[in-house]
């Protein structure tokens, strides 16, 4: 059973979708920063997309859900119960790592918090699709905009999403 805050019939997902990417086994401050990013996005009633499992994905889901936001987890396997407990919607794709493209291409803008090779693949899919990508202690590659704080990441991602 998913943790649901309030009555789902009163929750209306935002038309703005921000993907938050990151490692399932994050290092350093990534968990704290991901939870803050989620909270800030949830307060803005943005729909958050993520890979739906643990680590950064769970932290951003928790922050968003606790702030009353909507979180969609795009899962690699075929079992929705594999998603973290904070998801509003769990989508079991059965696509394995290929689901990274679905996460990245479904968003209006992308925030990467830390990350490993899976995060790098999502960044590549997002850039290839022309999405703005903002990196908080993440990959420093051409086309990715480095940011210093969760608030800066959210502010710039929302501006980019609304410019679409």
C-alpha positions as CSV (number, residue, x, y, z in Angstrom):
1,X,0.0,0.0,0.0
2,X,1.3,3.4,-1.0
3,X,1.5,6.2,1.6
4,X,-1.1,8.7,0.4
5,X,-1.6,12.0,2.0
6,X,-5.3,13.1,2.0
7,X,-8.0,12.1,-0.4
8,X,-6.7,11.2,-3.9
9,X,-10.0,12.4,-5.5
10,X,-8.9,16.0,-4.6
11,X,-5.4,15.7,-6.0
12,X,-5.1,17.2,-9.5
13,X,-1.7,16.5,-11.1
14,X,0.1,19.6,-12.5
15,X,0.5,20.0,-16.2
16,X,4.2,20.6,-15.5
17,X,6.3,17.4,-15.3
18,X,9.8,17.5,-13.8
19,X,12.0,14.4,-13.8
20,X,14.4,14.0,-10.9
21,X,17.2,11.6,-11.6
22,X,19.8,10.0,-9.3
23,X,21.4,6.9,-8.0
24,X,19.8,4.1,-6.1
25,X,22.8,4.1,-3.8
26,X,23.7,7.8,-3.5
27,X,26.7,9.3,-1.8
28,X,27.2,12.4,0.3
29,X,24.4,15.0,0.6
30,X,22.4,13.6,-2.3
31,X,19.6,12.1,-0.2
32,X,19.1,15.3,1.7
33,X,19.2,17.4,-1.5
34,X,16.9,15.1,-3.4
35,X,14.3,15.3,-0.6
36,X,14.5,19.1,-0.6
37,X,14.1,19.2,-4.4
38,X,11.0,16.9,-4.0
39,X,9.6,19.1,-1.3
40,X,10.1,22.3,-3.3
41,X,8.5,20.7,-6.4
42,X,5.6,19.4,-4.3
43,X,5.0,22.8,-2.8
44,X,4.6,24.1,-6.4
45,X,2.2,21.2,-7.2
46,X,4.5,20.0,-10.0
47,X,4.2,16.4,-11.1
48,X,7.5,14.7,-10.3
49,X,8.7,11.8,-12.5
50,X,11.4,9.4,-11.2
51,X,12.6,5.8,-11.5
52,X,10.4,4.9,-8.6
53,X,12.8,2.9,-6.5
54,X,15.2,3.7,-3.7
55,X,18.0,6.2,-3.0
56,X,17.6,9.6,-4.7
57,X,14.3,8.3,-6.3
58,X,12.8,7.5,-2.9
59,X,14.1,10.7,-1.3
60,X,12.6,13.0,-4.0
61,X,9.3,11.0,-3.8
62,X,9.2,11.4,0.0
63,X,9.8,15.2,-0.2
64,X,7.2,15.7,-2.9
65,X,4.6,13.5,-1.2
66,X,5.0,15.1,2.2
67,X,4.5,18.5,0.6
68,X,1.2,17.2,-1.0
69,X,2.6,16.7,-4.5
70,X,2.1,14.0,-7.1
71,X,4.9,11.5,-7.8
72,X,4.9,9.1,-10.8
73,X,7.4,6.2,-10.6
74,X,8.4,4.6,-13.9
75,X,9.6,1.2,-12.7
76,X,12.0,-1.1,-14.6
77,X,10.1,-4.3,-13.7
78,X,6.7,-5.7,-14.0
79,X,5.6,-5.5,-10.4
80,X,4.2,-2.1,-9.1
81,X,4.9,-3.2,-5.5
82,X,8.6,-2.7,-6.3
83,X,8.1,1.0,-6.2
84,X,8.9,3.1,-3.1
85,X,6.2,3.8,-0.6
86,X,5.9,7.5,-1.5
87,X,4.8,7.1,-5.1
88,X,1.3,8.4,-6.0
89,X,1.4,6.3,-9.2
90,X,3.6,3.4,-9.9
91,X,4.0,2.4,-13.6
92,X,5.5,-1.1,-14.1
93,X,7.1,-1.1,-17.5
94,X,9.0,-4.3,-17.8
95,X,11.6,-2.4,-19.7
96,X,14.5,-2.7,-17.4
97,X,17.0,0.1,-17.8
98,X,15.3,1.1,-21.1
99,X,12.7,2.8,-18.9
100,X,15.3,5.6,-18.4
101,X,14.3,7.0,-21.8
102,X,10.7,7.0,-20.7
103,X,11.5,9.0,-17.5
104,X,13.6,11.5,-19.4
105,X,11.4,12.0,-22.4
106,X,8.2,12.4,-20.4
107,X,9.4,15.4,-18.5
108,X,9.3,19.1,-19.4
109,X,12.7,19.6,-17.7
110,X,15.1,17.4,-15.7
111,X,17.0,17.7,-12.4
112,X,19.9,15.2,-11.8
113,X,21.0,14.8,-8.2
114,X,24.3,13.0,-8.1
115,X,24.1,9.7,-9.9
116,X,25.9,6.9,-11.6
117,X,25.7,5.4,-15.1
118,X,21.9,5.1,-15.1
119,X,21.6,8.8,-14.4
120,X,24.1,9.5,-17.2
121,X,21.9,7.5,-19.6
122,X,18.8,9.5,-18.5
123,X,20.7,12.7,-19.0
124,X,21.7,11.7,-22.5
125,X,18.1,10.8,-23.4
126,X,16.9,14.1,-22.0
127,X,19.5,16.1,-23.9
128,X,18.8,14.2,-27.1
129,X,15.1,15.1,-26.7
130,X,16.0,18.8,-26.3
131,X,15.1,18.9,-22.6
132,X,16.8,21.3,-20.2
133,X,18.9,19.4,-17.7
134,X,20.1,20.8,-14.3
135,X,22.8,19.0,-12.3
136,X,23.2,19.1,-8.6
137,X,26.6,17.4,-7.9
138,X,26.0,15.3,-11.0
139,X,27.6,14.8,-14.4
140,X,29.5,17.8,-15.8
141,X,29.0,17.3,-19.6
142,X,28.1,19.6,-22.4
143,X,24.5,20.8,-22.4
144,X,24.0,20.2,-18.6
145,X,23.6,23.2,-16.4
146,X,25.4,22.9,-13.1
147,X,23.5,24.3,-10.1
148,X,24.7,24.8,-6.5
149,X,21.5,24.3,-4.4
150,X,18.2,22.4,-4.6
151,X,16.3,25.8,-4.7
152,X,18.4,26.9,-7.7
153,X,17.7,23.5,-9.5
154,X,14.0,23.8,-8.9
155,X,13.8,27.5,-9.9
156,X,15.7,26.9,-13.2
157,X,13.9,23.7,-14.0
158,X,10.5,25.4,-13.5
159,X,11.5,28.3,-15.7
160,X,12.7,26.0,-18.4
161,X,9.5,23.9,-18.2
162,X,7.3,26.9,-18.5
163,X,9.3,28.2,-21.5
164,X,8.4,25.0,-23.4
